[in-house]
């Protein structure tokens, strides 16, 4: 799942239009459309935090080990 899909779905669940969200964030509606379509490059953590706050949500970040990949030790 792309990171943009969750806030877009939450906005829809909240019954909020892109224009209403844009107003809360102080940006244009086309900017919200670009974010939600995944056309924005290098979305900053600060932007995601503002987006979540405007939607009445929280932002969580998780870094977890990839258990499927194990490093091989070099042969002695």
ZAGU-272657 format. One record per residue (C-alpha): residue number from 1; residue in three letters; x negated, y, z. Coordinates in pm, 1 decimal, padded with zeros to 6 digits. Example, Ala and Ser with C-alpha at 12.3 -4.5 7.8 and 13.67 -1.06 7.14 Angstrom:
2
  pos  code         x         y         z
    1   ALA  -01230.0  -00450.0   00780.0
    2   SER  -01367.0  -00106.0   00714.0
! end
This chain:
76
  pos  code         x         y         z
    1   UNK   00000.0   00000.0   00000.0
    2   UNK  -00131.6   00341.3  -00092.3
    3   UNK  -00157.6   00589.8   00193.5
    4   UNK   00084.5   00828.3   00019.7
    5   UNK   00368.6   00576.9   00014.3
    6   UNK   00439.4   00575.4   00388.1
    7   UNK   00486.5   00953.1   00429.5
    8   UNK   00695.0   00964.5   00110.7
    9   UNK   00918.6   00685.3   00239.7
   10   UNK   00945.0   00852.5   00580.4
   11   UNK   01042.4   01182.4   00417.6
   12   UNK   01319.6   01001.9   00231.3
   13   UNK   01435.1   00822.8   00547.7
   14   UNK   01452.4   01157.1   00726.5
   15   UNK   01675.3   01291.9   00447.6
   16   UNK   01423.5   01563.7   00368.0
   17   UNK   01353.8   01696.1   00019.6
   18   UNK   01008.0   01763.6  -00113.7
   19   UNK   01092.5   02133.5  -00109.3
   20   UNK   01186.4   02119.9   00260.4
   21   UNK   00864.8   01938.7   00347.8
   22   UNK   00664.2   02183.1   00139.3
   23   UNK   00818.8   02473.8   00328.7
   24   UNK   00725.8   02315.0   00663.5
   25   UNK   00369.1   02264.8   00545.5
   26   UNK   00336.1   02602.4   00377.1
   27   UNK   00258.2   02452.5   00037.0
   28   UNK   00443.0   02427.5  -00293.0
   29   UNK   00687.8   02151.3  -00385.9
   30   UNK   00468.2   02046.6  -00679.9
   31   UNK   00182.9   01996.3  -00430.8
   32   UNK   00401.8   01753.5  -00231.3
   33   UNK   00498.8   01575.8  -00553.7
   34   UNK   00131.0   01538.1  -00643.7
   35   UNK   00048.7   01397.2  -00297.8
   36   UNK   00337.3   01151.0  -00305.1
   37   UNK   00255.4   01035.8  -00657.9
   38   UNK  -00099.0   00951.4  -00555.6
   39   UNK  -00245.6   01205.4  -00794.2
   40   UNK  -00425.4   01400.8  -00520.6
   41   UNK  -00792.3   01310.6  -00487.1
   42   UNK  -00974.5   01283.0  -00154.6
   43   UNK  -00686.5   01360.0   00081.8
   44   UNK  -00839.0   01491.0   00403.4
   45   UNK  -00753.1   01351.9   00744.1
   46   UNK  -00638.4   01700.5   00846.0
   47   UNK  -00387.3   01699.2   00558.6
   48   UNK  -00251.6   01359.7   00662.8
   49   UNK  -00218.9   01482.1   01021.8
   50   UNK  -00025.1   01793.3   00914.7
   51   UNK   00193.8   01577.9   00687.9
   52   UNK   00274.8   01336.4   00971.2
   53   UNK   00346.6   01619.1   01216.7
   54   UNK   00581.8   01789.9   00968.6
   55   UNK   00770.7   01460.4   00940.6
   56   UNK   00792.5   01415.7   01318.0
   57   UNK   00559.2   01116.8   01300.9
   58   UNK   00218.7   01023.8   01433.9
   59   UNK  -00094.2   00944.9   01240.8
   60   UNK  -00294.8   00639.2   01335.5
   61   UNK  -00629.6   00541.5   01191.4
   62   UNK  -00771.7   00195.3   01230.7
   63   UNK  -01102.3   00044.9   01134.7
   64   UNK  -01102.3  -00331.0   01167.8
   65   UNK  -01356.1  -00594.1   01075.9
   66   UNK  -01299.9  -00789.1   00761.5
   67   UNK  -01286.5  -01140.9   00900.9
   68   UNK  -01282.0  -01297.1   00554.8
   69   UNK  -01637.6  -01182.2   00480.9
   70   UNK  -01922.7  -01309.3   00690.4
   71   UNK  -02279.0  -01205.7   00636.0
   72   UNK  -02519.3  -01481.7   00563.8
   73   UNK  -02841.3  -01486.9   00758.0
   74   UNK  -03155.7  -01486.5   00549.5
   75   UNK  -03338.6  -01818.8   00532.0
   76   UNK  -03643.4  -01841.3   00754.5
! end
